[in-house]
Amino acid sequence: MTVEVTSHDAAADADERDRVEKPRAYAGSGIPVYLLIDREAGEVTVYSEPTDGTYQQRHSAALGKTVALPSPVGITLDTAPLKTWTEPTAE
C-alpha cells in the first residue's frame, strides 16, 4: 500500500502529478492499494485492483468518513484524524 497527501505546490503541474501521474505509476508498479489524501478537495480516494497500468476501482469519501481499504490491507480507516493534516497552517 502507498499513501500520499496532495502537495500545497502552486505549480501548474502539481494537480496532474498528484491526481493522474502518481496513480498511473503506482498501478503500473503493481501496488495493490493507493490512498490519496486530497487536501484541496477535503477527501480521500482509495484506488485498488491495478490491471495493465490503471486502477480498476476508485472510491472517494469526504474527510471524516470511514473508508474500506481492500485486500491485502483489509481494514476500515476512520479519516477524521486526517483532517488535522489537511487544514491550512498559520504562517
Gaussian input, Z-matrix of N, CA and C with variables (Angstrom, degrees):
# hf/3-21g

backbone

0 1
 N
 C     1     B1
 C     2     B2     1     A1
 N     3     B3     2     A2     1     D1
 C     4     B4     3     A3     2     D2
 C     5     B5     4     A4     3     D3
 N     6     B6     5     A5     4     D4
 C     7     B7     6     A6     5     D5
 C     8     B8     7     A7     6     D6
 N     9     B9     8     A8     7     D7
 C    10    B10     9     A9     8     D8
 C    11    B11    10    A10     9     D9
 N    12    B12    11    A11    10    D10
 C    13    B13    12    A12    11    D11
 C    14    B14    13    A13    12    D12
 N    15    B15    14    A14    13    D13
 C    16    B16    15    A15    14    D14
 C    17    B17    16    A16    15    D15
 N    18    B18    17    A17    16    D16
 C    19    B19    18    A18    17    D17
 C    20    B20    19    A19    18    D18
 N    21    B21    20    A20    19    D19
 C    22    B22    21    A21    20    D20
 C    23    B23    22    A22    21    D21
 N    24    B24    23    A23    22    D22
 C    25    B25    24    A24    23    D23
 C    26    B26    25    A25    24    D24
 N    27    B27    26    A26    25    D25
 C    28    B28    27    A27    26    D26
 C    29    B29    28    A28    27    D27
 N    30    B30    29    A29    28    D28
 C    31    B31    30    A30    29    D29
 C    32    B32    31    A31    30    D30
 N    33    B33    32    A32    31    D31
 C    34    B34    33    A33    32    D32
 C    35    B35    34    A34    33    D33
 N    36    B36    35    A35    34    D34
 C    37    B37    36    A36    35    D35
 C    38    B38    37    A37    36    D36
 N    39    B39    38    A38    37    D37
 C    40    B40    39    A39    38    D38
 C    41    B41    40    A40    39    D39
 N    42    B42    41    A41    40    D40
 C    43    B43    42    A42    41    D41
 C    44    B44    43    A43    42    D42
 N    45    B45    44    A44    43    D43
 C    46    B46    45    A45    44    D44
 C    47    B47    46    A46    45    D45
 N    48    B48    47    A47    46    D46
 C    49    B49    48    A48    47    D47
 C    50    B50    49    A49    48    D48
 N    51    B51    50    A50    49    D49
 C    52    B52    51    A51    50    D50
 C    53    B53    52    A52    51    D51
 N    54    B54    53    A53    52    D52
 C    55    B55    54    A54    53    D53
 C    56    B56    55    A55    54    D54
 N    57    B57    56    A56    55    D55
 C    58    B58    57    A57    56    D56
 C    59    B59    58    A58    57    D57
 N    60    B60    59    A59    58    D58
 C    61    B61    60    A60    59    D59
 C    62    B62    61    A61    60    D60
 N    63    B63    62    A62    61    D61
 C    64    B64    63    A63    62    D62
 C    65    B65    64    A64    63    D63
 N    66    B66    65    A65    64    D64
 C    67    B67    66    A66    65    D65
 C    68    B68    67    A67    66    D66
 N    69    B69    68    A68    67    D67
 C    70    B70    69    A69    68    D68
 C    71    B71    70    A70    69    D69
 N    72    B72    71    A71    70    D70
 C    73    B73    72    A72    71    D71
 C    74    B74    73    A73    72    D72
 N    75    B75    74    A74    73    D73
 C    76    B76    75    A75    74    D74
 C    77    B77    76    A76    75    D75
 N    78    B78    77    A77    76    D76
 C    79    B79    78    A78    77    D77
 C    80    B80    79    A79    78    D78
 N    81    B81    80    A80    79    D79
 C    82    B82    81    A81    80    D80
 C    83    B83    82    A82    81    D81
 N    84    B84    83    A83    82    D82
 C    85    B85    84    A84    83    D83
 C    86    B86    85    A85    84    D84
 N    87    B87    86    A86    85    D85
 C    88    B88    87    A87    86    D86
 C    89    B89    88    A88    87    D87
 N    90    B90    89    A89    88    D88
 C    91    B91    90    A90    89    D89
 C    92    B92    91    A91    90    D90
 N    93    B93    92    A92    91    D91
 C    94    B94    93    A93    92    D92
 C    95    B95    94    A94    93    D93
 N    96    B96    95    A95    94    D94
 C    97    B97    96    A96    95    D95
 C    98    B98    97    A97    96    D96
 N    99    B99    98    A98    97    D97
 C   100   B100    99    A99    98    D98
 C   101   B101   100   A100    99    D99
 N   102   B102   101   A101   100   D100
 C   103   B103   102   A102   101   D101
 C   104   B104   103   A103   102   D102
 N   105   B105   104   A104   103   D103
 C   106   B106   105   A105   104   D104
 C   107   B107   106   A106   105   D105
 N   108   B108   107   A107   106   D106
 C   109   B109   108   A108   107   D107
 C   110   B110   109   A109   108   D108
 N   111   B111   110   A110   109   D109
 C   112   B112   111   A111   110   D110
 C   113   B113   112   A112   111   D111
 N   114   B114   113   A113   112   D112
 C   115   B115   114   A114   113   D113
 C   116   B116   115   A115   114   D114
 N   117   B117   116   A116   115   D115
 C   118   B118   117   A117   116   D116
 C   119   B119   118   A118   117   D117
 N   120   B120   119   A119   118   D118
 C   121   B121   120   A120   119   D119
 C   122   B122   121   A121   120   D120
 N   123   B123   122   A122   121   D121
 C   124   B124   123   A123   122   D122
 C   125   B125   124   A124   123   D123
 N   126   B126   125   A125   124   D124
 C   127   B127   126   A126   125   D125
 C   128   B128   127   A127   126   D126
 N   129   B129   128   A128   127   D127
 C   130   B130   129   A129   128   D128
 C   131   B131   130   A130   129   D129
 N   132   B132   131   A131   130   D130
 C   133   B133   132   A132   131   D131
 C   134   B134   133   A133   132   D132
 N   135   B135   134   A134   133   D133
 C   136   B136   135   A135   134   D134
 C   137   B137   136   A136   135   D135
 N   138   B138   137   A137   136   D136
 C   139   B139   138   A138   137   D137
 C   140   B140   139   A139   138   D138
 N   141   B141   140   A140   139   D139
 C   142   B142   141   A141   140   D140
 C   143   B143   142   A142   141   D141
 N   144   B144   143   A143   142   D142
 C   145   B145   144   A144   143   D143
 C   146   B146   145   A145   144   D144
 N   147   B147   146   A146   145   D145
 C   148   B148   147   A147   146   D146
 C   149   B149   148   A148   147   D147
 N   150   B150   149   A149   148   D148
 C   151   B151   150   A150   149   D149
 C   152   B152   151   A151   150   D150
 N   153   B153   152   A152   151   D151
 C   154   B154   153   A153   152   D152
 C   155   B155   154   A154   153   D153
 N   156   B156   155   A155   154   D154
 C   157   B157   156   A156   155   D155
 C   158   B158   157   A157   156   D156
 N   159   B159   158   A158   157   D157
 C   160   B160   159   A159   158   D158
 C   161   B161   160   A160   159   D159
 N   162   B162   161   A161   160   D160
 C   163   B163   162   A162   161   D161
 C   164   B164   163   A163   162   D162
 N   165   B165   164   A164   163   D163
 C   166   B166   165   A165   164   D164
 C   167   B167   166   A166   165   D165
 N   168   B168   167   A167   166   D166
 C   169   B169   168   A168   167   D167
 C   170   B170   169   A169   168   D168
 N   171   B171   170   A170   169   D169
 C   172   B172   171   A171   170   D170
 C   173   B173   172   A172   171   D171
 N   174   B174   173   A173   172   D172
 C   175   B175   174   A174   173   D173
 C   176   B176   175   A175   174   D174
 N   177   B177   176   A176   175   D175
 C   178   B178   177   A177   176   D176
 C   179   B179   178   A178   177   D177
 N   180   B180   179   A179   178   D178
 C   181   B181   180   A180   179   D179
 C   182   B182   181   A181   180   D180
 N   183   B183   182   A182   181   D181
 C   184   B184   183   A183   182   D182
 C   185   B185   184   A184   183   D183
 N   186   B186   185   A185   184   D184
 C   187   B187   186   A186   185   D185
 C   188   B188   187   A187   186   D186
 N   189   B189   188   A188   187   D187
 C   190   B190   189   A189   188   D188
 C   191   B191   190   A190   189   D189
 N   192   B192   191   A191   190   D190
 C   193   B193   192   A192   191   D191
 C   194   B194   193   A193   192   D192
 N   195   B195   194   A194   193   D193
 C   196   B196   195   A195   194   D194
 C   197   B197   196   A196   195   D195
 N   198   B198   197   A197   196   D196
 C   199   B199   198   A198   197   D197
 C   200   B200   199   A199   198   D198
 N   201   B201   200   A200   199   D199
 C   202   B202   201   A201   200   D200
 C   203   B203   202   A202   201   D201
 N   204   B204   203   A203   202   D202
 C   205   B205   204   A204   203   D203
 C   206   B206   205   A205   204   D204
 N   207   B207   206   A206   205   D205
 C   208   B208   207   A207   206   D206
 C   209   B209   208   A208   207   D207
 N   210   B210   209   A209   208   D208
 C   211   B211   210   A210   209   D209
 C   212   B212   211   A211   210   D210
 N   213   B213   212   A212   211   D211
 C   214   B214   213   A213   212   D212
 C   215   B215   214   A214   213   D213
 N   216   B216   215   A215   214   D214
 C   217   B217   216   A216   215   D215
 C   218   B218   217   A217   216   D216
 N   219   B219   218   A218   217   D217
 C   220   B220   219   A219   218   D218
 C   221   B221   220   A220   219   D219
 N   222   B222   221   A221   220   D220
 C   223   B223   222   A222   221   D221
 C   224   B224   223   A223   222   D222
 N   225   B225   224   A224   223   D223
 C   226   B226   225   A225   224   D224
 C   227   B227   226   A226   225   D225
 N   228   B228   227   A227   226   D226
 C   229   B229   228   A228   227   D227
 C   230   B230   229   A229   228   D228
 N   231   B231   230   A230   229   D229
 C   232   B232   231   A231   230   D230
 C   233   B233   232   A232   231   D231
 N   234   B234   233   A233   232   D232
 C   235   B235   234   A234   233   D233
 C   236   B236   235   A235   234   D234
 N   237   B237   236   A236   235   D235
 C   238   B238   237   A237   236   D236
 C   239   B239   238   A238   237   D237
 N   240   B240   239   A239   238   D238
 C   241   B241   240   A240   239   D239
 C   242   B242   241   A241   240   D240
 N   243   B243   242   A242   241   D241
 C   244   B244   243   A243   242   D242
 C   245   B245   244   A244   243   D243
 N   246   B246   245   A245   244   D244
 C   247   B247   246   A246   245   D245
 C   248   B248   247   A247   246   D246
 N   249   B249   248   A248   247   D247
 C   250   B250   249   A249   248   D248
 C   251   B251   250   A250   249   D249
 N   252   B252   251   A251   250   D250
 C   253   B253   252   A252   251   D251
 C   254   B254   253   A253   252   D252
 N   255   B255   254   A254   253   D253
 C   256   B256   255   A255   254   D254
 C   257   B257   256   A256   255   D255
 N   258   B258   257   A257   256   D256
 C   259   B259   258   A258   257   D257
 C   260   B260   259   A259   258   D258
 N   261   B261   260   A260   259   D259
 C   262   B262   261   A261   260   D260
 C   263   B263   262   A262   261   D261
 N   264   B264   263   A263   262   D262
 C   265   B265   264   A264   263   D263
 C   266   B266   265   A265   264   D264
 N   267   B267   266   A266   265   D265
 C   268   B268   267   A267   266   D266
 C   269   B269   268   A268   267   D267
 N   270   B270   269   A269   268   D268
 C   271   B271   270   A270   269   D269
 C   272   B272   271   A271   270   D270

   B1=1.4526
   B2=1.5143
   B3=1.3178
   B4=1.4597
   B5=1.5196
   B6=1.3304
   B7=1.4618
   B8=1.5166
   B9=1.3091
   B10=1.4600
   B11=1.5228
   B12=1.3199
   B13=1.4592
   B14=1.5153
   B15=1.3318
   B16=1.4602
   B17=1.5235
   B18=1.3103
   B19=1.4612
   B20=1.5200
   B21=1.3309
   B22=1.4668
   B23=1.5221
   B24=1.3240
   B25=1.4547
   B26=1.5254
   B27=1.3205
   B28=1.4582
   B29=1.5256
   B30=1.3062
   B31=1.4653
   B32=1.5248
   B33=1.3100
   B34=1.4578
   B35=1.5164
   B36=1.3267
   B37=1.4540
   B38=1.5286
   B39=1.3190
   B40=1.4696
   B41=1.5292
   B42=1.3119
   B43=1.4667
   B44=1.5264
   B45=1.3028
   B46=1.4704
   B47=1.5312
   B48=1.3069
   B49=1.4631
   B50=1.5339
   B51=1.3429
   B52=1.4614
   B53=1.5232
   B54=1.3116
   B55=1.4659
   B56=1.5301
   B57=1.3381
   B58=1.4661
   B59=1.5284
   B60=1.3274
   B61=1.4587
   B62=1.5283
   B63=1.3193
   B64=1.4616
   B65=1.5304
   B66=1.3479
   B67=1.4663
   B68=1.5321
   B69=1.3179
   B70=1.4598
   B71=1.5353
   B72=1.3342
   B73=1.4653
   B74=1.5279
   B75=1.3261
   B76=1.4644
   B77=1.5201
   B78=1.3193
   B79=1.4633
   B80=1.5230
   B81=1.3284
   B82=1.4588
   B83=1.5177
   B84=1.3287
   B85=1.4638
   B86=1.5282
   B87=1.3302
   B88=1.4601
   B89=1.5144
   B90=1.3349
   B91=1.4650
   B92=1.5261
   B93=1.3359
   B94=1.4624
   B95=1.5210
   B96=1.3302
   B97=1.4672
   B98=1.5225
   B99=1.3243
   B100=1.4540
   B101=1.5231
   B102=1.3282
   B103=1.4575
   B104=1.5170
   B105=1.3218
   B106=1.4583
   B107=1.5238
   B108=1.3255
   B109=1.4576
   B110=1.5197
   B111=1.3123
   B112=1.4595
   B113=1.5225
   B114=1.3242
   B115=1.4701
   B116=1.5240
   B117=1.3104
   B118=1.4665
   B119=1.5257
   B120=1.3296
   B121=1.4673
   B122=1.5235
   B123=1.3425
   B124=1.4626
   B125=1.5073
   B126=1.3400
   B127=1.4571
   B128=1.5213
   B129=1.3089
   B130=1.4559
   B131=1.5260
   B132=1.3209
   B133=1.4576
   B134=1.5118
   B135=1.3213
   B136=1.4549
   B137=1.5264
   B138=1.3337
   B139=1.4584
   B140=1.5261
   B141=1.3425
   B142=1.4632
   B143=1.5264
   B144=1.3241
   B145=1.4602
   B146=1.5306
   B147=1.3378
   B148=1.4654
   B149=1.5317
   B150=1.3131
   B151=1.4629
   B152=1.5203
   B153=1.3154
   B154=1.4649
   B155=1.5286
   B156=1.3257
   B157=1.4561
   B158=1.5115
   B159=1.3370
   B160=1.4658
   B161=1.5288
   B162=1.3178
   B163=1.4587
   B164=1.5192
   B165=1.3232
   B166=1.4640
   B167=1.5299
   B168=1.3203
   B169=1.4627
   B170=1.5205
   B171=1.3330
   B172=1.4652
   B173=1.5208
   B174=1.3302
   B175=1.4673
   B176=1.5213
   B177=1.3360
   B178=1.4624
   B179=1.5193
   B180=1.3326
   B181=1.4640
   B182=1.5224
   B183=1.3136
   B184=1.4607
   B185=1.5215
   B186=1.3203
   B187=1.4601
   B188=1.5204
   B189=1.3087
   B190=1.4595
   B191=1.5161
   B192=1.3211
   B193=1.4739
   B194=1.5259
   B195=1.3140
   B196=1.4578
   B197=1.5262
   B198=1.3240
   B199=1.4588
   B200=1.5230
   B201=1.3118
   B202=1.4616
   B203=1.5195
   B204=1.3167
   B205=1.4548
   B206=1.5239
   B207=1.3367
   B208=1.4559
   B209=1.5320
   B210=1.3027
   B211=1.4542
   B212=1.5330
   B213=1.2847
   B214=1.4473
   B215=1.5279
   B216=1.3425
   B217=1.4630
   B218=1.5266
   B219=1.3287
   B220=1.4535
   B221=1.5164
   B222=1.3216
   B223=1.4680
   B224=1.5198
   B225=1.3228
   B226=1.4568
   B227=1.5249
   B228=1.3158
   B229=1.4597
   B230=1.5254
   B231=1.3134
   B232=1.4638
   B233=1.5242
   B234=1.3183
   B235=1.4623
   B236=1.5271
   B237=1.3193
   B238=1.4691
   B239=1.5358
   B240=1.3369
   B241=1.4618
   B242=1.5358
   B243=1.3204
   B244=1.4644
   B245=1.5251
   B246=1.3117
   B247=1.4650
   B248=1.5216
   B249=1.3270
   B250=1.4663
   B251=1.5276
   B252=1.3157
   B253=1.4629
   B254=1.5140
   B255=1.3150
   B256=1.4555
   B257=1.5144
   B258=1.3196
   B259=1.4613
   B260=1.5230
   B261=1.3400
   B262=1.4545
   B263=1.5268
   B264=1.2991
   B265=1.4593
   B266=1.5148
   B267=1.3167
   B268=1.4691
   B269=1.5224
   B270=1.3110
   B271=1.4651
   B272=1.4968
   A1=108.61
   A2=114.96
   A3=122.04
   A4=108.19
   A5=115.80
   A6=122.01
   A7=108.19
   A8=117.02
   A9=122.83
   A10=108.92
   A11=115.14
   A12=122.82
   A13=106.20
   A14=116.97
   A15=118.78
   A16=109.96
   A17=115.15
   A18=120.75
   A19=110.80
   A20=114.62
   A21=120.82
   A22=109.93
   A23=116.12
   A24=122.71
   A25=109.54
   A26=116.63
   A27=121.06
   A28=112.00
   A29=117.98
   A30=121.02
   A31=109.93
   A32=114.89
   A33=120.57
   A34=112.70
   A35=117.62
   A36=119.43
   A37=113.59
   A38=118.65
   A39=121.22
   A40=111.47
   A41=117.50
   A42=121.22
   A43=110.16
   A44=117.01
   A45=122.01
   A46=110.33
   A47=116.21
   A48=121.42
   A49=110.84
   A50=116.90
   A51=121.24
   A52=113.62
   A53=117.14
   A54=120.25
   A55=115.44
   A56=116.94
   A57=119.78
   A58=111.42
   A59=116.36
   A60=120.04
   A61=113.07
   A62=117.60
   A63=119.87
   A64=112.41
   A65=119.86
   A66=117.60
   A67=112.09
   A68=117.07
   A69=120.76
   A70=110.36
   A71=116.67
   A72=120.44
   A73=111.53
   A74=116.97
   A75=120.08
   A76=111.10
   A77=117.31
   A78=120.34
   A79=110.17
   A80=116.46
   A81=120.82
   A82=112.69
   A83=116.57
   A84=121.78
   A85=112.09
   A86=116.30
   A87=120.13
   A88=114.62
   A89=117.59
   A90=120.07
   A91=107.35
   A92=118.11
   A93=120.63
   A94=116.00
   A95=117.34
   A96=120.57
   A97=107.97
   A98=115.03
   A99=122.08
   A100=107.61
   A101=116.56
   A102=122.20
   A103=108.31
   A104=116.95
   A105=122.58
   A106=108.66
   A107=116.17
   A108=122.36
   A109=106.16
   A110=116.21
   A111=122.26
   A112=110.02
   A113=115.54
   A114=121.09
   A115=111.79
   A116=115.82
   A117=121.05
   A118=112.30
   A119=115.98
   A120=120.60
   A121=112.50
   A122=117.23
   A123=120.07
   A124=112.42
   A125=115.39
   A126=119.37
   A127=110.77
   A128=114.35
   A129=121.63
   A130=107.60
   A131=115.15
   A132=120.47
   A133=108.53
   A134=115.94
   A135=122.68
   A136=107.50
   A137=115.34
   A138=122.34
   A139=107.08
   A140=116.84
   A141=119.83
   A142=110.15
   A143=114.27
   A144=123.87
   A145=112.50
   A146=117.62
   A147=119.25
   A148=111.75
   A149=115.69
   A150=122.37
   A151=108.36
   A152=116.11
   A153=121.65
   A154=112.82
   A155=116.86
   A156=121.37
   A157=116.29
   A158=117.69
   A159=119.98
   A160=109.13
   A161=115.20
   A162=120.02
   A163=108.51
   A164=115.71
   A165=121.36
   A166=111.84
   A167=116.82
   A168=120.99
   A169=109.49
   A170=115.18
   A171=122.19
   A172=107.24
   A173=115.81
   A174=120.38
   A175=108.34
   A176=116.96
   A177=121.98
   A178=110.41
   A179=114.88
   A180=121.11
   A181=108.47
   A182=116.21
   A183=121.17
   A184=110.08
   A185=116.56
   A186=119.87
   A187=108.52
   A188=115.84
   A189=121.65
   A190=111.90
   A191=116.52
   A192=121.53
   A193=109.19
   A194=115.86
   A195=119.96
   A196=108.82
   A197=115.92
   A198=120.85
   A199=108.56
   A200=114.84
   A201=120.94
   A202=108.55
   A203=116.38
   A204=121.94
   A205=106.04
   A206=116.11
   A207=119.80
   A208=113.17
   A209=115.27
   A210=123.46
   A211=109.01
   A212=118.83
   A213=129.24
   A214=114.31
   A215=118.45
   A216=120.66
   A217=108.99
   A218=116.23
   A219=121.38
   A220=116.73
   A221=117.58
   A222=120.10
   A223=109.56
   A224=115.49
   A225=121.89
   A226=106.70
   A227=116.28
   A228=122.21
   A229=110.09
   A230=116.32
   A231=122.40
   A232=106.56
   A233=117.56
   A234=120.48
   A235=113.66
   A236=118.06
   A237=120.28
   A238=112.27
   A239=119.86
   A240=119.33
   A241=113.63
   A242=116.93
   A243=120.15
   A244=112.36
   A245=117.13
   A246=120.27
   A247=111.97
   A248=117.02
   A249=119.80
   A250=111.39
   A251=118.39
   A252=121.41
   A253=111.99
   A254=117.00
   A255=120.04
   A256=113.56
   A257=117.10
   A258=119.20
   A259=109.75
   A260=117.02
   A261=119.14
   A262=111.31
   A263=116.59
   A264=121.32
   A265=109.62
   A266=116.21
   A267=120.75
   A268=108.55
   A269=114.96
   A270=118.96
   A271=111.13
   D1=144.30
   D2=174.19
   D3=-124.51
   D4=141.23
   D5=177.07
   D6=-123.82
   D7=133.55
   D8=178.07
   D9=-130.94
   D10=150.04
   D11=171.29
   D12=-116.44
   D13=129.14
   D14=-179.25
   D15=-59.05
   D16=147.28
   D17=-176.52
   D18=-80.79
   D19=162.15
   D20=172.49
   D21=-94.36
   D22=13.57
   D23=-178.26
   D24=-64.15
   D25=126.13
   D26=-178.99
   D27=-84.07
   D28=-1.24
   D29=-179.55
   D30=-60.71
   D31=146.10
   D32=-177.05
   D33=-61.55
   D34=-27.28
   D35=-177.04
   D36=-88.02
   D37=-3.12
   D38=-177.51
   D39=-61.79
   D40=-43.30
   D41=-179.95
   D42=-61.94
   D43=-46.95
   D44=179.22
   D45=-61.53
   D46=-44.34
   D47=-177.86
   D48=-64.20
   D49=-49.60
   D50=-175.37
   D51=-70.51
   D52=-38.23
   D53=-169.70
   D54=-105.79
   D55=-12.07
   D56=-179.04
   D57=-123.20
   D58=-56.94
   D59=-174.16
   D60=-66.17
   D61=-45.80
   D62=-177.74
   D63=-65.48
   D64=-46.77
   D65=176.77
   D66=-58.47
   D67=-38.55
   D68=179.31
   D69=-64.82
   D70=-44.05
   D71=-179.45
   D72=-65.61
   D73=-42.19
   D74=-179.59
   D75=-67.30
   D76=-41.53
   D77=177.18
   D78=-63.19
   D79=-42.29
   D80=178.95
   D81=-63.71
   D82=-26.60
   D83=177.93
   D84=-85.08
   D85=-6.22
   D86=178.27
   D87=82.79
   D88=16.20
   D89=177.73
   D90=-68.71
   D91=120.54
   D92=-169.90
   D93=-69.89
   D94=-31.13
   D95=-179.25
   D96=-137.97
   D97=132.14
   D98=177.85
   D99=-127.38
   D100=123.64
   D101=179.24
   D102=-109.78
   D103=119.31
   D104=178.09
   D105=-107.37
   D106=119.58
   D107=175.16
   D108=-95.30
   D109=110.49
   D110=-173.15
   D111=-99.45
   D112=103.62
   D113=-178.36
   D114=-62.48
   D115=-44.89
   D116=-175.62
   D117=-65.45
   D118=-43.44
   D119=-177.71
   D120=-83.45
   D121=-15.82
   D122=-177.52
   D123=67.36
   D124=37.81
   D125=-178.29
   D126=-145.94
   D127=168.78
   D128=172.46
   D129=-117.64
   D130=147.22
   D131=176.10
   D132=-126.91
   D133=129.59
   D134=177.46
   D135=-105.28
   D136=120.19
   D137=175.95
   D138=-105.27
   D139=139.47
   D140=178.93
   D141=-152.94
   D142=174.12
   D143=-179.88
   D144=58.91
   D145=63.83
   D146=178.17
   D147=-68.79
   D148=129.21
   D149=177.88
   D150=-143.78
   D151=126.94
   D152=176.82
   D153=51.01
   D154=40.92
   D155=173.83
   D156=82.92
   D157=8.14
   D158=175.98
   D159=-138.47
   D160=150.88
   D161=175.20
   D162=-81.67
   D163=131.94
   D164=-178.77
   D165=-82.15
   D166=-25.79
   D167=-179.36
   D168=-119.01
   D169=140.08
   D170=177.85
   D171=-145.39
   D172=123.59
   D173=179.88
   D174=-132.45
   D175=126.86
   D176=178.14
   D177=-113.44
   D178=147.94
   D179=177.38
   D180=-147.45
   D181=150.14
   D182=177.91
   D183=-65.47
   D184=144.92
   D185=174.05
   D186=-58.17
   D187=137.48
   D188=-175.88
   D189=107.73
   D190=-19.90
   D191=177.43
   D192=-88.00
   D193=169.44
   D194=171.89
   D195=-97.99
   D196=147.33
   D197=177.51
   D198=-131.08
   D199=145.52
   D200=176.59
   D201=-88.36
   D202=126.86
   D203=173.54
   D204=-98.72
   D205=113.42
   D206=-172.81
   D207=-69.24
   D208=174.82
   D209=178.27
   D210=-57.17
   D211=140.12
   D212=13.31
   D213=-89.36
   D214=0.44
   D215=179.74
   D216=-73.55
   D217=-57.25
   D218=171.27
   D219=66.54
   D220=40.24
   D221=176.14
   D222=-130.54
   D223=165.76
   D224=171.21
   D225=-105.65
   D226=128.47
   D227=-174.79
   D228=-108.56
   D229=125.00
   D230=172.56
   D231=-82.75
   D232=115.91
   D233=-175.71
   D234=-89.96
   D235=0.03
   D236=-179.39
   D237=-55.47
   D238=-44.36
   D239=179.60
   D240=-63.44
   D241=-21.67
   D242=-179.75
   D243=-70.45
   D244=-18.94
   D245=179.58
   D246=-56.60
   D247=-36.37
   D248=-178.63
   D249=-66.87
   D250=-26.45
   D251=177.65
   D252=-75.22
   D253=-23.89
   D254=-172.60
   D255=-100.47
   D256=-9.13
   D257=-179.79
   D258=-74.22
   D259=142.12
   D260=178.28
   D261=-62.17
   D262=145.07
   D263=178.14
   D264=-97.20
   D265=147.45
   D266=177.74
   D267=-74.27
   D268=139.42
   D269=179.84
   D270=-111.41

